Amino acid sequence: MLLKPNMNWPQNQGIALPTVLAEAELSADYFTIHFTVEEPSDCFRAEVDGDNGRSWEDSCVEIFLQSPVNPGEYFNFETTSRGYLLAARGPDRNNRTALPQSEIDKVIRTKQLASVAGNLVCWGMTVQIPASILGIQSFNGVQLRGNLYKCADKAKTPHYLSAFEIETEKPDFHRPEFFRDFT
């Protein structure tokens, strides 16, 4: 699926935007997303230097998933181009609990190193989320709901893209009412 900008958001208007392709795979053990990103160099930033940092400030791809155990909460997995992960859970933007490093270490991140082609920075990230982090034994028979995002809030040119449309006045990824089925 192609992540798209909401062109009603002023932040996405009048700028060259990244191109982001995401491919989802679901096995019994993992929910896997392969991201391929091409972004103008003004959109690229890579400053975060550890897990549970401010990933959204860097070039970042994000996976938000409704909890299959408690539909009133959702998980966010935000991965920088360097492979650092912010992961949390909770019912909304303000009530998040960061996952401990022991859980973060279970999320497999495989990065494609960034390269430059003209004015574009090209990079990729594969994120594999194990069923156990979501509190289930297996993804068999589970219907996953969520959304995928790309952002870089502190890049020279901030931008906001999503797989499924978010109908808000300004960028806001913490909106589970806009989650849709992945499978």
FITORTOR-669120 format. One record per residue: x, y, z of N, C-alpha, C, O in turn; residue in one letter. Coordinates in steps of 0.1 Angstrom, whole numbers, padded with zeros to 4 digits, always signed. Last residue first. Example, Ala and Ser with C-alpha at 12.3 -4.5 7.8 and 13.67 -1.06 7.14 Angstrom:
BEGIN
+0128-0022+0071+0137-0011+0071+0129+0000+0079+0134+0011+0080S +0132-0057+0078+0123-0045+0078+0132-0033+0078+0142-0033+0085A 
//
This chain:
BEGIN
-0060-0069+0071-0062-0081+0064-0076-0083+0059-0079-0093+0052T -0062-0044+0084-0051-0047+0076-0053-0059+0067-0047-0059+0056F -0090-0022+0089-0085-0036+0089-0073-0037+0080-0073-0031+0069D -0082+0010+0104-0089+0001+0095-0083-0013+0095-0072-0014+0101R -0085+0039+0124-0079+0026+0121-0088+0018+0112-0100+0020+0112F -0097+0062+0132-0095+0061+0118-0087+0048+0115-0083+0046+0103F -0099+0061+0159-0112+0060+0152-0110+0060+0137-0119+0057+0130E -0073+0064+0169-0078+0051+0166-0091+0050+0159-0094+0040+0153P -0051+0086+0166-0066+0087+0164-0071+0073+0160-0073+0070+0148R -0024+0097+0166-0030+0090+0177-0046+0091+0176-0052+0097+0186H -0017+0114+0145-0016+0099+0143-0023+0091+0154-0027+0080+0152F -0024+0143+0133-0026+0136+0145-0027+0121+0143-0038+0116+0139D -0022+0173+0116-0016+0160+0118-0018+0154+0132-0015+0161+0142P -0054+0190+0117-0039+0190+0117-0034+0176+0119-0042+0167+0123K -0081+0184+0114-0076+0196+0109-0061+0197+0108-0056+0205+0100E -0087+0150+0102-0086+0160+0113-0080+0173+0106-0076+0173+0095T -0091+0122+0091-0098+0134+0088-0098+0143+0100-0108+0144+0108E -0068+0102+0076-0071+0107+0089-0078+0121+0087-0072+0130+0081I -0067+0072+0056-0070+0087+0057-0073+0090+0072-0080+0083+0079E -0041+0049+0058-0055+0052+0058-0058+0066+0062-0051+0072+0071F -0014+0054+0058-0019+0044+0049-0034+0047+0047-0040+0046+0036A +0000+0088+0057-0007+0077+0064-0012+0067+0053-0015+0071+0042S +0024+0114+0064+0017+0105+0055+0010+0094+0063+0015+0090+0074L +0037+0145+0068+0029+0135+0075+0021+0127+0065+0013+0133+0058Y +0067+0166+0075+0057+0160+0066+0049+0149+0073+0054+0143+0083H +0091+0192+0076+0083+0182+0082+0071+0178+0073+0067+0185+0064P +0120+0200+0064+0107+0200+0058+0098+0189+0065+0098+0178+0060T +0140+0195+0082+0139+0209+0076+0125+0211+0070+0120+0222+0070K +0125+0175+0108+0133+0177+0096+0131+0191+0091+0122+0198+0095A +0110+0171+0130+0121+0181+0132+0129+0182+0119+0140+0188+0120K +0091+0152+0122+0086+0164+0128+0097+0175+0128+0094+0187+0127D +0085+0131+0100+0098+0136+0105+0095+0150+0110+0097+0160+0103A +0066+0102+0091+0068+0116+0095+0082+0119+0098+0091+0110+0097C +0042+0078+0082+0056+0083+0079+0056+0098+0083+0047+0105+0080K +0022+0050+0093+0025+0064+0091+0040+0066+0087+0048+0058+0089Y -0007+0029+0093+0008+0031+0091+0010+0045+0088+0002+0052+0082L -0031+0016+0116-0027+0025+0105-0012+0025+0105-0005+0021+0114N -0055-0010+0124-0045+0000+0128-0043+0010+0116-0052+0012+0108G -0064-0044+0133-0068-0030+0129-0057-0020+0133-0050-0022+0143R -0064-0078+0125-0057-0066+0130-0062-0053+0124-0065-0052+0112L -0080-0106+0136-0082-0095+0126-0075-0082+0132-0079-0077+0142Q -0068-0138+0140-0068-0125+0145-0070-0115+0134-0063-0115+0124V -0063-0164+0130-0076-0160+0133-0078-0146+0139-0090-0142+0142G -0030-0163+0143-0040-0171+0136-0054-0167+0140-0057-0167+0152N -0011-0151+0158-0020-0142+0149-0030-0150+0142-0039-0144+0135F -0008-0163+0191-0006-0164+0177-0015-0154+0170-0025-0150+0175S -0010-0155+0218-0001-0166+0214+0002-0167+0200+0013-0171+0196Q -0010-0121+0228-0017-0132+0222-0006-0143+0219+0006-0139+0218I +0000-0096+0235-0007-0104+0245-0014-0116+0240-0023-0121+0247G +0016-0083+0218+0002-0079+0218-0006-0087+0228-0018-0085+0229L +0039-0097+0221+0039-0083+0226+0025-0078+0227+0022-0070+0235I +0033-0122+0208+0034-0121+0223+0034-0107+0228+0028-0105+0239S +0035-0118+0181+0022-0119+0187+0022-0117+0202+0013-0111+0208A +0062-0095+0172+0057-0108+0176+0043-0107+0183+0040-0098+0189P +0067-0077+0144+0061-0076+0157+0056-0089+0161+0047-0095+0155I +0092-0065+0124+0085-0078+0127+0080-0077+0142+0089-0078+0151Q +0099-0043+0099+0096-0044+0113+0087-0056+0115+0077-0058+0108V +0122-0030+0077+0113-0041+0079+0111-0043+0094+0121-0044+0102T +0129-0002+0059+0129-0008+0072+0118-0019+0072+0107-0017+0067M +0151+0019+0038+0140+0009+0040+0141+0003+0054+0151+0004+0060G +0158+0047+0017+0160+0038+0028+0148+0029+0030+0138+0031+0025W +0171+0075+0001+0164+0062-0001+0168+0053+0011+0179+0050+0013C +0168+0108-0005+0174+0098+0004+0165+0086+0003+0153+0087+0006V +0173+0127-0035+0165+0118-0027+0174+0110-0017+0185+0105-0021L +0186+0143-0053+0181+0150-0041+0173+0140-0032+0167+0145-0022N +0206+0116-0063+0203+0130-0066+0199+0137-0053+0207+0138-0044G +0204+0094-0039+0202+0094-0054+0197+0108-0058+0185+0111-0057A +0219+0079-0012+0215+0092-0018+0215+0090-0033+0224+0085-0039V +0207+0056+0013+0216+0060+0002+0211+0073-0005+0199+0076-0003S +0206+0039+0044+0202+0050+0035+0212+0053+0025+0224+0051+0027A +0203+0004+0046+0210+0016+0049+0206+0027+0039+0203+0024+0027L +0175-0011+0058+0182-0010+0045+0189+0004+0047+0183+0014+0048Q +0171-0030+0088+0172-0018+0080+0180-0019+0067+0189-0027+0066K +0150-0047+0106+0160-0050+0096+0160-0037+0087+0150-0034+0080T +0140-0056+0138+0141-0045+0128+0152-0048+0119+0164-0050+0123R +0118-0073+0158+0129-0075+0148+0129-0063+0139+0118-0061+0132I +0111-0070+0191+0107-0065+0178+0119-0066+0168+0129-0059+0171V +0124-0077+0214+0117-0088+0207+0112-0084+0193+0109-0092+0185K +0132-0053+0225+0142-0062+0219+0136-0074+0211+0143-0080+0203D +0109-0044+0237+0114-0038+0225+0124-0046+0217+0124-0047+0205I +0109-0060+0260+0099-0062+0250+0103-0056+0236+0101-0062+0226E +0131-0050+0273+0130-0064+0271+0120-0068+0260+0122-0077+0253S +0125-0023+0276+0135-0027+0267+0135-0042+0263+0137-0046+0252Q +0089-0019+0280+0103-0021+0285+0112-0025+0274+0108-0031+0264P +0069+0005+0264+0072-0009+0266+0087-0010+0271+0095-0002+0267L +0053+0033+0280+0064+0028+0271+0067+0013+0274+0066+0009+0286A +0021+0041+0279+0031+0034+0288+0041+0028+0278+0038+0020+0270T +0001+0070+0276+0009+0059+0270+0018+0054+0280+0023+0061+0289R -0021+0091+0274-0020+0080+0284-0013+0068+0278-0019+0058+0275N -0023+0108+0253-0018+0113+0266-0015+0102+0276-0008+0105+0286N -0034+0094+0231-0021+0101+0230-0015+0104+0243-0003+0103+0245R -0050+0064+0245-0050+0076+0237-0036+0083+0237-0026+0077+0243D -0046+0040+0259-0059+0043+0252-0059+0055+0243-0068+0056+0235P -0015+0022+0252-0024+0030+0260-0037+0033+0252-0038+0029+0240G +0020+0016+0247+0006+0012+0246-0002+0021+0255+0003+0027+0264R +0050+0018+0226+0042+0021+0238+0028+0016+0236+0024+0011+0225A +0082+0023+0214+0071+0014+0215+0063+0017+0228+0069+0018+0238A +0106+0033+0192+0098+0038+0203+0086+0029+0203+0079+0028+0192L +0137+0022+0180+0123+0020+0181+0117+0026+0194+0123+0025+0205L +0161+0026+0154+0157+0028+0168+0142+0028+0169+0135+0034+0161Y +0169+0025+0128+0165+0013+0134+0161+0014+0149+0159+0004+0155G +0174+0047+0113+0186+0040+0119+0182+0028+0126+0191+0020+0131R +0149+0057+0107+0157+0051+0096+0170+0044+0101+0175+0035+0094S +0129+0046+0135+0137+0056+0127+0144+0049+0116+0145+0037+0116T +0097+0035+0142+0111+0031+0139+0117+0042+0131+0112+0045+0120T +0073+0029+0165+0078+0040+0157+0093+0038+0155+0101+0038+0164E +0044+0015+0174+0058+0011+0171+0064+0020+0161+0060+0020+0149F +0018+0016+0196+0025+0023+0186+0039+0018+0186+0046+0017+0196N -0013+0000+0204+0002+0000+0205+0007+0009+0194+0001+0010+0183F -0043+0008+0222-0036+0005+0210-0021+0006+0213-0016+0013+0222Y -0075+0000+0238-0061+0005+0238-0054+0001+0224-0059-0008+0217E -0099-0012+0236-0099+0002+0241-0085+0008+0241-0083+0020+0245G -0096-0039+0230-0098-0029+0219-0098-0015+0223-0098-0006+0214P -0075-0060+0242-0083-0049+0248-0085-0038+0237-0076-0030+0236N -0065-0079+0225-0070-0083+0238-0079-0073+0244-0089-0076+0250V -0056-0066+0202-0066-0077+0200-0072-0082+0213-0082-0088+0213P -0052-0031+0201-0049-0043+0209-0060-0054+0206-0072-0051+0207S -0044-0017+0170-0054-0018+0181-0051-0031+0188-0048-0042+0182Q -0013-0003+0161-0022-0015+0161-0031-0015+0173-0027-0013+0184L +0007+0015+0141-0002+0016+0152-0012+0005+0150-0017+0003+0140F +0039+0020+0130+0028+0010+0129+0020+0012+0142+0025+0011+0153I +0059+0043+0111+0052+0039+0123+0041+0029+0120+0034+0030+0110E +0091+0056+0103+0079+0049+0099+0072+0043+0111+0079+0039+0121V +0109+0087+0101+0104+0076+0109+0092+0070+0102+0084+0076+0096C +0133+0110+0106+0126+0102+0095+0122+0089+0101+0130+0081+0106S +0126+0123+0139+0135+0119+0128+0126+0113+0116+0114+0112+0117D +0105+0127+0156+0113+0139+0152+0122+0136+0140+0125+0145+0132E +0096+0103+0163+0088+0110+0154+0095+0123+0149+0091+0129+0139W +0114+0094+0184+0115+0089+0170+0108+0097+0160+0113+0099+0149S +0128+0101+0209+0117+0109+0202+0118+0106+0187+0121+0114+0179R +0134+0068+0222+0137+0082+0220+0126+0089+0213+0115+0083+0211G +0133+0041+0224+0124+0049+0232+0127+0063+0232+0124+0071+0242N +0167+0035+0216+0153+0031+0217+0146+0040+0227+0152+0045+0236D +0189+0061+0202+0185+0050+0211+0171+0047+0211+0162+0055+0207G +0193+0085+0189+0204+0076+0190+0201+0065+0201+0211+0059+0207D +0181+0107+0164+0178+0099+0175+0188+0088+0176+0192+0082+0166V +0188+0118+0139+0195+0123+0151+0192+0114+0163+0201+0113+0172E +0181+0122+0109+0186+0110+0116+0194+0114+0128+0207+0114+0127A +0159+0132+0083+0166+0136+0095+0169+0123+0103+0161+0114+0103R +0146+0145+0053+0153+0134+0060+0160+0140+0072+0166+0150+0072F +0135+0164+0038+0126+0157+0046+0133+0147+0055+0127+0142+0065C +0156+0173+0022+0151+0183+0032+0141+0176+0042+0138+0181+0053D +0159+0152+0004+0169+0154+0014+0164+0164+0025+0168+0162+0037S +0128+0135-0002+0137+0146-0005+0147+0148+0006+0143+0146+0018P +0127+0099+0000+0123+0112+0005+0133+0123+0001+0145+0121+0001E +0115+0068-0002+0123+0077-0009+0118+0091-0005+0107+0095-0007E +0112+0037+0015+0111+0052+0016+0120+0059+0006+0132+0055+0006V +0095+0009+0022+0105+0014+0013+0102+0029+0012+0091+0033+0008T +0088-0014+0048+0087-0001+0043+0098+0002+0033+0110-0001+0036F +0071-0042+0056+0083-0038+0049+0080-0024+0043+0071-0022+0035H +0059-0056+0085+0057-0045+0076+0070-0042+0069+0080-0040+0076I +0044-0084+0101+0056-0078+0094+0052-0068+0084+0043-0069+0076T +0036-0101+0128+0030-0091+0119+0042-0083+0114+0049-0077+0121F +0043-0135+0136+0047-0121+0134+0038-0114+0125+0032-0119+0115Y +0033-0162+0139+0041-0156+0149+0044-0141+0148+0046-0134+0158D +0017-0168+0117+0012-0171+0130+0020-0164+0141+0014-0160+0151A +0019-0138+0097+0021-0152+0099+0016-0155+0113+0011-0146+0120S +0013-0113+0074+0009-0118+0087+0011-0133+0087+0006-0141+0078L +0026-0084+0059+0026-0099+0059+0022-0103+0073+0026-0097+0083E +0025-0055+0039+0022-0062+0052+0021-0077+0050+0016-0081+0039A +0044-0029+0027+0038-0042+0024+0037-0050+0037+0046-0051+0045E +0044+0004+0016+0044-0005+0028+0038-0018+0023+0027-0018+0017A +0062+0031+0003+0054+0019+0000+0056+0010+0012+0066+0008+0018L +0063+0065+0000+0065+0054+0009+0056+0043+0005+0044+0045+0004V +0079+0094-0009+0071+0083-0014+0074+0071-0005+0086+0068-0003T +0078+0128+0006+0083+0114+0004+0074+0105-0003+0061+0107-0004P +0071+0158-0013+0068+0148-0002+0075+0135-0005+0078+0132-0016L +0078+0192-0016+0081+0179-0022+0080+0168-0011+0086+0169+0000A +0051+0214-0007+0065+0208-0005+0066+0196-0013+0056+0189-0017I +0026+0225-0006+0036+0233-0013+0050+0227-0011+0060+0235-0012G +0014+0210+0024+0011+0218+0012+0024+0225+0007+0032+0230+0015Q +0016+0197+0048+0019+0189+0036+0018+0197+0023+0020+0192+0012N +0008+0216+0067+0022+0211+0067+0026+0203+0054+0038+0203+0051Q -0019+0219+0063-0010+0229+0058+0004+0224+0057+0012+0228+0049P -0039+0192+0053-0030+0197+0064-0020+0207+0058-0013+0203+0049W -0051+0184+0031-0058+0195+0038-0049+0200+0050-0052+0211+0055N -0037+0163+0021-0034+0176+0015-0042+0187+0022-0040+0199+0018M -0022+0138+0037-0035+0145+0038-0032+0159+0033-0026+0167+0040N -0003+0116+0017-0004+0128+0026-0018+0133+0026-0026+0132+0016P -0001+0080+0019-0005+0092+0012-0005+0104+0022-0008+0102+0034K +0015+0050+0012+0011+0060+0022+0009+0073+0015+0017+0077+0006L +0004+0023-0006+0011+0035-0007+0006+0044+0004-0006+0047+0005L +0008-0012+0000+0000+0000+0000+0009+0012+0000+0020+0012+0006M 
//
